[in-house]
């Protein structure tokens, strides 16, 4: 959050906002993510990333 005079401006930190650089609340979709890494497609569908590395 940034204070601009009497206004509060919230910036997106999750990357899901459709109104970047401002927060639009899309981060609420991540509230149930406990452990792991997830990616989201353009429609908001979530996929868990199991591994970033290939096993030899």
N, C-alpha and C positions, 0 to 999 in steps of 0.2 A: 504494500500500500504506500502511496505517495500522497503527501498533503500538498495541495495547490490552493493556497488561500484557505477558504473555508471548505473546499471540496476534498474528497478522498478519491484517489484514482487507484484502481487495482490492476496490476499488470499480470499477464498470464505467465506462470512458471511451469505449467505441465505440458504445454504444447498442443493442447486439445481445443483451445478456444477458436471459434469461428470468427472472432472479432479481434484478432491479434493487432497490436500488442496488448490489448485490454482483456481482462478476465470476463468471461460470460457464464461461468458456473459449470462448464463441462468437466472440470476436475472432480466433481461429485461422483462421476462414473468410476473413479479410482478408489473410493473409500473402502471397498471390500478387498483390496489388494494387500495381503499380509506380507508375503515373501515372494521373491521372484521378480522377473522383468517381463513387462507386457508391452505389446505394440497395438496400436489402434489403426484401423483403416479409415478411409474418408467418410464412411457411414457410421463410425463409432463402434464397430464390432471389434472385440478384444481377442487377442491371441497371446497365449503365454509362450515366451521364448524359453525353450528347454536348455539349449546350449548354443553358445556362440562359436564353439570350437568343434572340429571333427576329431573323433577318436582315431588314433593311428592304427 
